[in-house]
Amino acid sequence: MKQTAKLLLIALFASASTLFAYRYFIEKENKTIVIERHGKALDALQTSYLPPSQQLSMDFHASAENALHAVVHIKTEFTQKSSVYDDYFSIEDFFFHGNARVYKASGSGVIISSDGYIVTNNHVVQQADKVTVILNDKRSFKARIIGLDPNTDLALLKIDAKDLPFLTFGNSDKLKVGEWVLAVGNPFNLTSTVTAGIVSAKARNINILGSNTAIESFIQTDAAVNPGNSGGALVNIEGKLVGINAAIASRTGAYIGYSFAIPSSIVKKVVKDLKEYGRVQRAILGVSIDEVDADVAEKLGLDKIRGVLVEGIITGLPADKAGIKPGDVILEIDGTKVNSRSELLEKIGMYRPGDKINVKYLHNGEEKSAGILLTDMNGQTRLKSQADIVSNNLGADLQSVSSRQMKALQLTHGVQVVRLGKGLLSAAGIKKDFIITQIDRQPVSRPEDVNNILKNKKGGVLIEGIYPNGIKAYYGIGL
């Protein structure tokens, strides 16, 4: 028994020693190899299977959710006119006593403040007799037009509401080509639609606004935009408003790959002006400009293609006073490089008359810099209200009609032209003492009514009234 126990102990000791040696020297080495290999494989899997799209998807969701509640559906009603006299002398008027032909259209808009200010495109509401705004939660409001700016295709509306969701402005100047953006709007009356794309180009001029004074510096994207998206939001990945969707490049009327938005840098300035003055306070340099291409650069002896060529100067305006000459090349505005006509127009469009800027330019191959005080087209720095502009353009002084005259002419309202100078009224053939009773069929009782009616008008306007001798007359003016 003692011998057996001794052998058993030796066997157990040997087995334990062998097991210890195996685990300590061999298995430990194998385990280390397995861990190292597994670690490398795991690292490779993490690199491959934690794609940015997961985080990107979360960002898209947050941005879209934020924008959807701040983008509205705009419905408009308007009377179609082909001339200022159509609605007065049409066949419908003759047989149906003035029953108008009412048309309906729709678009999008963006709430930019909790108290109901909404920005949209000018072409969405410019002819509207009635504007209705429908929120994402299906509430409906009648909107009033605060101001229009055809030169940038922007309009500002107001609804009577509080505590509304709204979008904050992002910095469109910092947008990069290739950056993700979302387009939010109501295409084909499909409300609350979100599409995604990238910034394809910046400062794009597509010659769509049709005016020498127009500012076109669009953000081009490949986010799908269709009829009804006009006035909707272009937002960045952070959910901030970087543009207002305005146009598409299309031969079919529907999206084929390119869409264009007005940069938020322009939108902010226009909205601020329309809020404060009812019109845009537009500053000018007083130059005619063109692109610098390879031929121009070679002709001027430039070391590289850069800047914007000054073709002409308007005498007495800011650039002329600063000493800039035809043939000079504008390089920078307040430290920002400008290498295209649209970039220069966008940059100047952010200022008001009376603002001072620094311009760097080339004159005879030498870099120069000038501090320039910007003015309006008339060389003035004073900011003007819409009423000022209307009154100046009319070229007349107006006053309310006396009660004696109203009784004699059987009138209930009207304003009289008491002084007539050079302007729209005299050009239309209106004479002194004419009494304006209606403008585009809206009654006029005070001089202020004329300004209020005309300030948001564009195109042909019909003025109706009567002379003190009882002769009624109708005149068309163009705004």
C-alpha positions as CSV (number, residue, x, y, z in Angstrom):
1,M,0.0,0.0,0.0
2,K,2.9,2.4,0.9
3,Q,4.6,1.6,-2.4
4,T,1.4,2.2,-4.4
5,A,0.7,5.5,-2.7
6,K,4.2,6.6,-3.4
7,L,3.9,5.7,-7.1
8,L,0.5,7.5,-7.3
9,L,2.0,10.7,-5.8
10,I,4.9,10.6,-8.2
11,A,2.5,10.2,-11.1
12,L,0.3,13.0,-10.0
13,F,3.4,15.2,-9.5
14,A,4.6,14.4,-13.0
15,S,1.2,15.1,-14.5
16,A,0.9,18.4,-12.7
17,S,4.4,19.4,-13.9
18,T,3.7,18.4,-17.5
19,L,0.4,20.3,-17.4
20,F,2.0,23.4,-15.8
21,A,4.9,23.3,-18.4
22,Y,2.4,23.0,-21.3
23,R,0.1,25.8,-20.1
24,Y,3.0,28.1,-19.2
25,F,5.3,27.7,-22.2
26,I,3.2,26.3,-25.1
27,E,-0.4,27.3,-24.6
28,K,0.6,30.8,-23.5
29,E,2.6,31.3,-26.7
30,N,-0.3,29.9,-28.8
31,K,-2.8,32.1,-27.0
32,T,-0.7,35.2,-27.6
33,I,-0.6,34.4,-31.3
34,V,-4.3,33.9,-31.4
35,I,-5.0,37.2,-29.6
36,E,-2.6,39.1,-31.9
37,R,-4.2,37.6,-35.0
38,H,-7.7,38.1,-33.8
39,G,-6.9,41.7,-32.8
40,K,-5.7,42.5,-36.3
41,A,-8.8,40.9,-37.9
42,L,-11.0,42.8,-35.5
43,D,-9.3,46.1,-36.4
44,A,-9.8,45.3,-40.1
45,L,-13.5,44.6,-39.5
46,Q,-13.9,47.9,-37.5
47,T,-12.4,49.9,-40.4
48,S,-14.6,48.2,-42.9
49,Y,-17.8,47.9,-41.0
50,L,-18.2,51.2,-39.2
51,P,-18.9,53.3,-42.3
52,P,-19.5,57.0,-42.1
53,S,-22.9,56.5,-43.7
54,Q,-24.2,55.4,-40.4
55,Q,-23.3,58.7,-38.8
56,L,-24.3,60.5,-42.0
57,S,-27.7,58.9,-41.9
58,M,-28.3,60.1,-38.4
59,D,-27.3,63.6,-39.5
60,F,-29.6,63.5,-42.5
61,H,-32.5,62.5,-40.3
62,A,-31.9,65.3,-37.8
63,S,-31.5,67.9,-40.5
64,A,-34.6,66.7,-42.4
65,E,-36.7,66.6,-39.2
66,N,-35.6,70.1,-38.3
67,A,-36.3,71.5,-41.8
68,L,-39.6,69.8,-42.4
69,H,-41.4,71.7,-39.7
70,A,-40.1,75.0,-40.9
71,V,-40.9,74.7,-44.6
72,V,-44.4,75.7,-45.6
73,H,-46.7,75.1,-48.6
74,I,-47.7,78.4,-50.3
75,K,-50.9,78.6,-52.4
76,T,-51.7,81.7,-54.4
77,E,-54.6,83.0,-56.4
78,F,-54.2,85.6,-59.1
79,T,-56.0,87.2,-62.1
80,Q,-54.2,86.6,-65.3
81,K,-53.4,89.8,-67.3
82,S,-51.7,90.1,-70.7
83,S,-51.8,94.0,-70.6
84,V,-53.0,96.7,-68.2
85,Y,-56.3,97.0,-70.1
86,D,-57.2,93.3,-70.4
87,D,-59.3,93.1,-67.3
88,Y,-61.2,96.3,-68.1
89,F,-62.0,95.8,-71.8
90,S,-62.1,92.0,-72.0
91,I,-65.0,90.0,-73.5
92,E,-65.7,88.6,-70.0
93,D,-66.2,92.2,-68.7
94,F,-68.5,93.0,-71.6
95,F,-70.8,90.1,-71.0
96,F,-70.3,89.2,-67.4
97,H,-69.7,92.6,-65.8
98,G,-66.1,92.1,-64.8
99,N,-66.1,88.5,-63.5
100,A,-62.3,87.8,-63.3
101,R,-60.5,84.7,-64.5
102,V,-58.8,83.4,-61.3
103,Y,-55.8,81.2,-61.6
104,K,-54.1,79.2,-58.8
105,A,-50.5,78.2,-58.3
106,S,-48.4,76.8,-55.5
107,G,-44.8,76.8,-54.2
108,S,-42.9,76.6,-51.0
109,G,-41.5,78.9,-48.3
110,V,-39.3,78.9,-45.2
111,I,-40.2,80.2,-41.8
112,I,-37.2,82.3,-40.6
113,S,-38.6,83.5,-37.2
114,S,-41.0,82.3,-34.6
115,D,-43.3,85.2,-35.1
116,G,-44.2,84.2,-38.6
117,Y,-41.8,85.8,-41.1
118,I,-41.5,83.6,-44.2
119,V,-39.1,83.9,-47.1
120,T,-39.9,82.6,-50.6
121,N,-39.3,83.4,-54.2
122,N,-40.6,86.5,-55.8
123,H,-42.0,84.5,-58.7
124,V,-44.1,82.4,-56.4
125,V,-46.1,85.4,-55.1
126,Q,-45.5,88.5,-57.3
127,Q,-48.9,88.5,-59.1
128,A,-50.9,87.1,-56.2
129,D,-54.2,88.6,-55.1
130,K,-54.4,86.1,-52.3
131,V,-51.6,84.1,-50.5
132,T,-52.3,81.2,-48.2
133,V,-49.6,79.5,-46.1
134,I,-50.1,75.9,-44.9
135,L,-47.8,74.7,-42.2
136,N,-46.4,71.2,-41.9
137,D,-49.0,70.5,-39.1
138,K,-51.7,71.4,-41.6
139,R,-52.7,74.8,-40.0
140,S,-53.6,77.4,-42.6
141,F,-53.0,81.2,-42.5
142,K,-53.6,84.1,-44.8
143,A,-50.3,85.8,-45.5
144,R,-49.5,89.4,-46.4
145,I,-46.6,90.4,-48.6
146,I,-44.0,92.5,-46.8
147,G,-41.8,93.1,-49.8
148,L,-40.6,91.8,-53.1
149,D,-37.2,91.9,-54.8
150,P,-37.3,90.8,-58.5
151,N,-33.5,91.4,-58.8
152,T,-32.8,88.4,-56.5
153,D,-36.1,86.6,-56.9
154,L,-36.9,86.8,-53.2
155,A,-40.0,87.8,-51.3
156,L,-40.8,88.2,-47.6
157,L,-44.2,87.2,-46.2
158,K,-45.8,87.5,-42.8
159,I,-48.5,85.4,-41.1
160,D,-50.1,86.1,-37.7
161,A,-48.8,83.3,-35.6
162,K,-46.5,82.7,-32.6
163,D,-44.0,80.1,-31.4
164,L,-43.5,78.7,-34.8
165,P,-40.6,76.3,-35.7
166,F,-38.0,78.1,-37.9
167,L,-34.7,77.6,-39.6
168,T,-31.6,79.6,-38.6
169,F,-29.3,80.9,-41.3
170,G,-26.1,79.1,-42.1
171,N,-23.1,80.6,-43.8
172,S,-23.4,79.9,-47.6
173,D,-19.9,81.4,-48.1
174,K,-18.4,78.5,-46.3
175,L,-20.2,75.8,-48.4
176,K,-17.7,73.6,-50.2
177,V,-18.2,71.9,-53.6
178,G,-19.0,68.2,-52.8
179,E,-20.6,69.0,-49.4
180,W,-24.0,67.3,-48.7
181,V,-27.2,69.4,-48.7
182,L,-30.9,68.7,-48.5
183,A,-33.7,70.3,-50.6
184,V,-37.0,70.6,-48.7
185,G,-40.2,71.7,-50.3
186,N,-43.5,70.7,-52.0
187,P,-42.9,69.5,-55.6
188,F,-46.0,68.7,-57.6
189,N,-48.1,69.4,-54.4
190,L,-46.4,66.5,-52.7
191,T,-46.0,68.3,-49.3
192,S,-43.0,67.9,-47.1
193,T,-40.6,66.3,-49.5
194,V,-36.9,65.9,-48.8
195,T,-34.2,65.1,-51.3
196,A,-30.4,65.0,-50.9
197,G,-27.5,65.9,-53.1
198,I,-24.1,67.6,-53.1
199,V,-23.0,71.1,-53.9
200,S,-22.0,70.9,-57.5
201,A,-20.8,74.5,-58.1
202,K,-21.0,77.9,-56.6
203,A,-21.5,81.5,-57.9
204,R,-23.4,80.1,-60.9
205,N,-25.0,82.7,-63.3
206,I,-27.8,81.1,-65.4
207,N,-29.3,84.3,-66.8
208,I,-32.8,83.5,-65.6
209,L,-33.8,86.7,-64.0
210,G,-33.6,88.7,-67.2
211,S,-32.4,92.1,-65.8
212,N,-29.2,94.1,-66.0
213,T,-29.5,94.8,-62.3
214,A,-30.2,91.2,-61.3
215,I,-27.9,89.4,-58.9
216,E,-27.3,85.8,-59.9
217,S,-24.8,83.8,-57.9
218,F,-26.6,80.5,-57.4
219,I,-25.6,77.5,-55.5
220,Q,-25.8,74.6,-58.0
221,T,-26.7,71.2,-56.5
222,D,-27.8,67.7,-57.7
223,A,-30.6,67.5,-55.1
224,A,-33.8,66.8,-57.0
225,V,-36.0,69.9,-57.3
226,N,-39.2,70.2,-59.3
227,P,-42.0,72.7,-59.9
228,G,-43.5,73.5,-56.4
229,N,-40.0,73.4,-54.8
230,S,-39.5,77.1,-55.6
231,G,-39.1,79.1,-52.4
232,G,-38.2,76.0,-50.3
233,A,-35.1,75.4,-48.2
234,L,-31.6,74.2,-49.0
235,V,-30.1,73.1,-45.7
236,N,-26.7,71.8,-44.8
237,I,-25.9,68.7,-42.8
238,E,-26.3,70.7,-39.6
239,G,-29.9,71.6,-40.6
240,K,-29.1,75.3,-41.2
241,L,-30.6,77.3,-44.1
242,V,-27.9,77.9,-46.7
243,G,-30.1,78.7,-49.7
244,I,-33.6,79.2,-51.1
245,N,-34.4,76.9,-54.0
246,A,-35.3,78.9,-57.1
247,A,-34.7,77.2,-60.4
248,I,-33.9,74.0,-62.3
249,A,-32.0,73.4,-65.6
250,S,-34.5,71.5,-67.7
251,R,-35.7,71.0,-71.3
252,T,-38.8,69.1,-70.0
253,G,-40.1,71.3,-67.2
254,A,-39.0,68.6,-64.7
255,Y,-35.8,67.9,-62.9
256,I,-33.0,66.4,-65.0
257,G,-30.0,66.7,-62.7
258,Y,-29.3,70.3,-61.9
259,S,-31.0,72.7,-59.4
260,F,-30.1,76.2,-58.2
261,A,-30.6,78.0,-54.9
262,I,-30.1,81.6,-53.8
263,P,-27.3,81.7,-51.2
264,S,-28.2,82.6,-47.6
265,S,-25.7,85.4,-47.7
266,I,-28.0,87.2,-50.2
267,V,-31.2,86.1,-48.5
268,K,-30.2,87.5,-45.1
269,K,-29.5,90.9,-46.5
270,V,-32.6,91.1,-48.6
271,V,-34.8,89.9,-45.8
272,K,-33.3,92.5,-43.4
273,D,-33.9,95.3,-45.9
274,L,-37.5,94.2,-46.7
275,K,-38.3,94.0,-43.0
276,E,-36.9,97.4,-42.1
277,Y,-37.7,99.4,-45.3
278,G,-40.1,97.5,-47.4
279,R,-37.6,97.4,-50.3
280,V,-34.0,96.4,-50.8
281,Q,-31.3,99.0,-50.2
282,R,-29.0,98.2,-53.1
283,A,-25.5,99.6,-53.1
284,I,-23.5,99.9,-56.3
285,L,-19.9,100.4,-57.4
286,G,-20.8,102.1,-60.6
287,V,-18.9,99.8,-63.0
288,S,-19.7,97.6,-65.9
289,I,-17.7,94.3,-65.6
290,D,-16.8,91.2,-67.5
291,E,-15.1,87.9,-66.9
292,V,-11.3,87.5,-67.1
293,D,-10.4,84.6,-69.4
294,A,-7.2,83.4,-70.9
295,D,-7.3,86.0,-73.8
296,V,-8.0,88.9,-71.4
297,A,-5.3,87.7,-69.0
298,E,-2.7,87.5,-71.8
299,K,-3.7,90.9,-73.2
300,L,-3.4,92.6,-69.8
301,G,-0.2,90.7,-69.0
302,L,-1.6,89.0,-65.9
303,D,0.5,86.3,-64.3
304,K,-2.6,84.1,-64.0
305,I,-6.3,84.2,-64.7
306,R,-7.9,86.0,-61.8
307,G,-10.2,88.8,-60.8
308,V,-13.0,90.7,-62.7
309,L,-12.4,93.1,-65.6
310,V,-13.7,96.6,-65.3
311,E,-15.1,97.4,-68.8
312,G,-16.6,100.8,-68.0
313,I,-17.1,103.4,-65.3
314,I,-20.2,105.5,-64.5
315,T,-19.0,109.1,-63.9
316,G,-19.6,110.5,-60.4
317,L,-20.3,107.1,-58.8
318,P,-18.1,105.3,-56.2
319,A,-15.6,103.5,-58.4
320,D,-15.0,106.7,-60.5
321,K,-14.4,108.7,-57.3
322,A,-12.0,106.1,-56.0
323,G,-9.9,106.3,-59.2
324,I,-10.7,102.9,-60.7
325,K,-10.4,103.0,-64.5
326,P,-11.6,100.9,-67.5
327,G,-9.2,98.0,-68.0
328,D,-8.5,97.6,-64.3
329,V,-9.0,94.2,-62.7
330,I,-10.9,94.0,-59.4
331,L,-9.2,91.2,-57.3
332,E,-10.8,91.4,-53.8
333,I,-13.7,93.0,-51.9
334,D,-13.0,93.4,-48.2
335,G,-10.4,90.6,-48.3
336,T,-12.6,88.2,-50.3
337,K,-11.3,87.2,-53.7
338,V,-13.7,87.7,-56.6
339,N,-13.0,85.7,-59.8
340,S,-16.2,86.0,-61.6
341,R,-18.9,88.5,-62.4
342,S,-21.4,86.7,-60.2
343,E,-19.0,86.6,-57.3
344,L,-18.5,90.3,-57.5
345,L,-22.3,91.1,-57.7
346,E,-23.0,88.7,-54.8
347,K,-20.4,90.5,-52.6
348,I,-21.5,94.0,-53.4
349,G,-25.2,92.9,-53.0
350,M,-24.5,92.3,-49.3
351,Y,-23.9,96.0,-48.7
352,R,-26.2,99.1,-48.4
353,P,-25.6,102.6,-49.7
354,G,-23.4,104.4,-47.1
355,D,-21.4,101.3,-46.3
356,K,-17.6,101.5,-46.7
357,I,-15.6,98.7,-48.4
358,N,-12.0,98.1,-49.3
359,V,-11.3,97.1,-52.9
360,K,-8.0,95.6,-54.1
361,Y,-7.4,95.9,-57.9
362,L,-4.8,95.9,-60.6
363,H,-4.0,99.1,-62.4
364,N,-1.4,98.8,-65.2
365,G,-0.2,95.6,-63.6
366,E,0.3,97.2,-60.2
367,E,-1.8,96.1,-57.2
368,K,-3.7,98.9,-55.6
369,S,-6.2,99.3,-52.8
370,A,-9.0,101.8,-52.3
371,G,-11.5,102.6,-49.6
372,I,-14.8,103.2,-51.3
373,L,-18.1,104.7,-49.9
374,L,-20.9,102.9,-51.7
375,T,-24.0,104.8,-52.9
376,D,-27.2,104.0,-54.8
377,M,-27.6,104.6,-58.5
378,N,-28.3,108.3,-58.0
379,G,-25.1,108.7,-56.0
380,Q,-27.0,109.0,-52.7
381,T,-26.1,107.3,-49.4
382,R,-29.4,108.0,-47.7
383,L,-31.5,104.9,-47.2
384,K,-35.0,105.2,-48.7
385,S,-38.3,103.6,-47.9
386,Q,-40.6,102.0,-50.5
387,A,-42.9,105.0,-50.1
388,D,-40.0,107.3,-51.0
389,I,-39.3,105.3,-54.2
390,V,-43.0,105.2,-55.3
391,S,-43.4,108.9,-54.7
392,N,-40.2,109.8,-56.6
393,N,-41.1,107.5,-59.5
394,L,-44.7,108.9,-59.8
395,G,-43.4,112.5,-60.0
396,A,-46.4,114.0,-58.4
397,D,-47.8,115.3,-55.1
398,L,-51.1,113.9,-54.0
399,Q,-53.7,114.9,-51.5
400,S,-57.1,113.7,-50.4
401,V,-60.2,115.0,-52.2
402,S,-62.2,117.6,-50.4
403,S,-65.7,116.7,-49.3
404,R,-67.1,119.4,-51.5
405,Q,-65.5,117.9,-54.6
406,M,-66.5,114.3,-53.6
407,K,-70.1,115.5,-53.3
408,A,-70.1,117.3,-56.6
409,L,-68.6,114.3,-58.4
410,Q,-70.6,111.8,-56.4
411,L,-67.5,110.1,-55.1
412,T,-66.9,108.2,-51.9
413,H,-63.1,108.2,-52.2
414,G,-60.1,109.4,-54.2
415,V,-56.9,111.3,-54.1
416,Q,-56.0,114.3,-56.4
417,V,-52.9,115.1,-58.3
418,V,-52.0,118.7,-57.1
419,R,-48.5,118.9,-58.6
420,L,-47.2,117.1,-61.6
421,G,-43.6,116.8,-62.6
422,K,-41.5,114.4,-64.6
423,G,-42.4,110.8,-63.7
424,L,-44.7,107.8,-64.4
425,L,-48.0,109.8,-64.1
426,S,-47.1,112.5,-66.6
427,A,-45.6,109.9,-68.9
428,A,-48.9,108.0,-68.9
429,G,-50.7,111.2,-69.9
430,I,-52.3,112.0,-66.6
431,K,-52.9,115.8,-66.1
432,K,-52.9,118.0,-63.0
433,D,-56.0,117.8,-60.9
434,F,-56.8,114.3,-62.0
435,I,-58.5,112.3,-59.1
436,I,-57.3,108.8,-58.7
437,T,-60.2,106.6,-57.5
438,Q,-58.8,103.0,-58.1
439,I,-55.5,101.3,-58.8
440,D,-55.8,97.8,-60.2
441,R,-59.4,98.0,-58.9
442,Q,-58.4,98.7,-55.3
443,P,-60.1,101.9,-53.9
444,V,-57.8,104.8,-53.1
445,S,-58.8,107.2,-50.3
446,R,-55.5,108.7,-49.0
447,P,-52.1,109.4,-50.6
448,E,-50.7,106.6,-48.4
449,D,-53.0,104.1,-50.2
450,V,-51.2,104.8,-53.5
451,N,-47.8,103.9,-52.0
452,N,-49.2,100.9,-50.2
453,I,-50.8,99.5,-53.4
454,L,-48.0,100.3,-55.7
455,K,-45.0,99.2,-53.5
456,N,-45.5,95.5,-54.2
457,K,-46.6,95.9,-57.8
458,K,-44.5,94.8,-60.8
459,G,-45.3,95.3,-64.5
460,G,-48.5,96.9,-65.8
461,V,-50.9,98.8,-63.5
462,L,-54.3,100.2,-64.3
463,I,-55.2,103.6,-62.8
464,E,-58.8,104.7,-62.9
465,G,-60.2,108.1,-62.0
466,I,-62.0,111.3,-62.9
467,Y,-61.3,114.9,-63.8
468,P,-63.0,117.8,-62.0
469,N,-65.1,118.4,-65.1
470,G,-66.6,114.9,-64.7
471,I,-64.7,113.1,-67.5
472,K,-63.7,109.7,-66.5
473,A,-60.3,108.3,-67.6
474,Y,-58.2,105.2,-67.5
475,Y,-54.4,105.1,-67.7
476,G,-51.8,102.3,-67.7
477,I,-48.4,102.7,-66.1
478,G,-45.5,100.3,-66.0
479,L,-43.5,99.6,-62.8
